Amino acid sequence: MKAINLFPLYLSFYVAVTASIISLFLGLPIAYLLSKGRSKTTDFIDTLTNLPIVLPPTVLGYYLLVLFGRQSPIGLFLENTFDIMIVFTPTGAVIAATVVSMPYLIKSSKTAFMEINEDYLNAARLLGRSEFSIFCTIVMPISWRGIASGVTMSFVRALGDFGTTLMVSGSIPGKTMTMPIAIYDALQAGNKEMSTLLVLIMTSIAAFVLFTINRLEKRMEKR
Amino acid sequence: MLEISFKKTLGHFILEPSFQAKKGVLGILGPSGCGKSMTLKAISGLYSPDLGTITLNGHVLFSSKNKINIPPRLRNIGYLFQNYALFPHLTVHQNIAYGIKDLKADLRNKKAADIICRMQLEGLENHYPHQLSGGQQQRAALARTLIKDPDLLLLDEPFSALDSHVKYLLEKELISIIQKHYNGIVLLVTHNIEEAYRICDHIMVMDEGQIFQIGTKDEIIYTPANLTAARITGCKNFLDATVLETHEDYYILKSHDLLFKAAKTDQPINKQMTAGIRAHHIKISPMHRCLENTFECDIIEKIEGVFSATILVNCCGCPLQVEVSKTSCPHLSEIKYNKIKLHIPPDKIFLINNA
């Protein structure tokens, strides 16, 4: 029996963890602004952040190629100044995974932020705290379950992305082949053991994560 | 001293409060949605008025003319929210020390320990808000606010979400804490005249964003300035009356077939006035006695409460609502006949110029 190559598993984890961290730092401030805003601009941004959930992965991949491809201004700029290539690289996979997964984090944290009683924030303001301090000491601790649930959701989504990642970073074995792509690849090549093992790994991770989210949400309701 | 005069357009009305408040408790009384809570929020800086000025002890907090708008965190105003808004994820001690984190640790702990002792919260330092009783929550919220020695204390309907037994206890406790531990200006927002009367020194009546009267609590009750103020302070009976005679210390008025006497005050009088009579001020008199301002009335309806009863009567063509304590009239519930004799004390009738 051929030794099973676990590179796709490592790459998928690397991509999903990096994408989740980027989502957290980018997504939390966006979610907070969206939870506060009632203007048309925030409604528009809200729609925009939800778009990746409903768009077909290939459409997202197409946009990312247009945006970061070697012919695009951004792609050229990144390549010439920082020597960063997006297309057909793990970096591309991270960007693809971030775009498809961030909406879940934003949605879940926004809901958690909106549920915070405005009186808590006002009380903290009148007790002399700055907005940033209030975000760190009141908003985050009160809504951490919602944020945690969003992070896990976006993590699984990043881990499982197929279409967008395939379009942006391709499926170079040992370089950009993530787990979902490897499953497809193994099945195509008739390597049943490999595909079964990968499928089982993916299923157990997804089941574990969903179970965790469920527990978190149950505890959220109790409060 | 707090001086306020501002304007803010709110949906269907314009909020235009303009008043001064000195040391002591000023009650802001008005129906729900009249802009009273909004007034507190504007004073504390949580909402900005469109125009006007807010000055506290000589410091300008807001001035549209000079483009001054001090953010709430720098105003040093204490605010007690309706459900106290204690931070649910922090302990009592952390809640109380939340507003003084800029102090050195030992001073901070000393101040917190001191106020925890004064508010009788010892032993509860490490409890979370949901583990506290209503009274403990109120004391913790007050401690959190008073630890900063605020220049002004705002109380936003602190009792409206409580049942009547707890409410009474908490109200008593709040009054004693404020008397003992706070020596500044207090504004209390409420829609309950009884509550306002028990807690406040002065009362301001508000509706639809306008101030209708401001005065001592007895002025508000005995000489309402206008119909709105009378209605909001709980007056139920208004009679359109014609002034027939003016005597040295009383007037004779007529409304439908009811001829009655009202005490004279120094207010200007028109021919047509509205006479206001509070339901509690009307007394039942024995059938055989014949006092002045005593009338035989037909009972229309009797609504019995636990300790008091409301009687709707037709008094010579005028509908009146009467509130009587059951203990003072134990025989009331046994009244079989549908007639009753009522005495309206002339000095309790107030006249409002309705022109």
Chai-1 contact restraints between the chains, C-beta under 6 A:
chainA,res_idxA,chainB,res_idxB,connection_type,confidence,min_distance_angstrom,max_distance_angstrom,comment,restraint_id
A,D119,B,F81,contact,1.0,0.0,6.0,A-B,restraint_1
A,D119,B,A85,contact,1.0,0.0,6.0,A-B,restraint_2
A,Y120,B,A85,contact,1.0,0.0,6.0,A-B,restraint_3
A,N122,B,L46,contact,1.0,0.0,6.0,A-B,restraint_4
A,A123,B,A85,contact,1.0,0.0,6.0,A-B,restraint_5
A,R125,B,P72,contact,1.0,0.0,6.0,A-B,restraint_6
A,R125,B,R73,contact,1.0,0.0,6.0,A-B,restraint_7
A,L126,B,S44,contact,1.0,0.0,6.0,A-B,restraint_8
A,L126,B,P72,contact,1.0,0.0,6.0,A-B,restraint_9
A,L126,B,Y79,contact,1.0,0.0,6.0,A-B,restraint_10
A,L127,B,Y98,contact,1.0,0.0,6.0,A-B,restraint_11
A,L127,B,G99,contact,1.0,0.0,6.0,A-B,restraint_12
A,G128,B,R73,contact,1.0,0.0,6.0,A-B,restraint_13
A,G128,B,G99,contact,1.0,0.0,6.0,A-B,restraint_14
A,P141,B,H89,contact,1.0,0.0,6.0,A-B,restraint_15
A,I142,B,H89,contact,1.0,0.0,6.0,A-B,restraint_16
